[in-house]
Amino acid sequence: MSLKERVEKALESVRPHLRADGGNVELIDVSENDGVVKVKLTGSCGGCPMAAMTLQYGVTNAIKQAVPEIKEVQSV
């Protein structure tokens, strides 16, 4: 399984929680060289005041647990 596929699988684990609040997360890019993942919060998550916390505690944690070689998750 590729790095991108593993990150996408990790995102699938958090999507039900985001969808419950009318949002979602889109995988934009995975840089295998420097371990950076770029995602975009969409729907109601895109403009939510809690988006930074969602990204940090929900999305980033899920990705780093499933794919430990990821060093950083950025929102674009």
Buried (B, 14 or more C-beta within 10 A) or exposed (E): EEBBEBBBBBBEBBBEBBBEEEBBBEBEEBBEEEBBBBBBBBBBBBEBEEBEEBBEEBBBBBBBEBBEEBEEBBBE
